[in-house]
Amino acid sequence: MYTSDNGPAIDGWAKGKPVVLADIPSNKEHIKNQFVYAELFNFRDPADIAKKIEKIINNKDKKYINYANKSKISIGNVKWETVAKNYYNIFKKSLS
């Protein structure tokens, strides 16, 4: 119900693939802060998961491919050094 790790989604974004994610706070945080797109599903509802996957697969106007390409560019702008510095600052602040 909560995970700070978003490895599979990051892999999808980096490869320019449409991403389907659970509608949970940490995933929404990644989307907002990294300027990427994912179709969100209710993780307690298997039918919703299937519906969202089908929505992407059956999309005729290629909207999700466009989102995936934009996400690839955005995630490419995220640098490990910046992420590490931000974590360091959070940890430092929490110790103050």
Residue pairs with C-beta under 8 A, 6 or more apart in sequence:
1 24
1 43
2 24
2 25
2 26
3 24
3 26
4 26
6 21
6 26
6 27
6 30
9 19
9 21
9 27
9 30
9 36
9 38
10 30
10 75
12 18
12 19
12 68
13 19
13 34
13 36
13 68
13 71
13 72
13 74
13 75
14 72
14 75
14 76
15 72
16 68
16 69
16 71
16 72
17 68
18 39
18 56
18 64
18 65
18 67
18 68
19 36
19 37
19 38
19 39
19 68
19 71
20 38
20 39
20 40
20 41
20 49
20 52
20 53
20 56
21 27
21 31
21 38
21 39
21 40
21 41
22 40
22 41
22 42
22 43
23 40
23 41
23 42
23 43
24 43
27 38
27 40
28 40
30 36
31 37
31 38
34 74
34 75
34 78
35 71
35 74
35 77
36 70
36 71
36 74
36 75
37 67
37 68
37 70
37 71
38 71
39 52
39 55
39 56
39 64
40 52
41 48
41 49
41 51
41 52
42 48
42 49
43 49
56 64
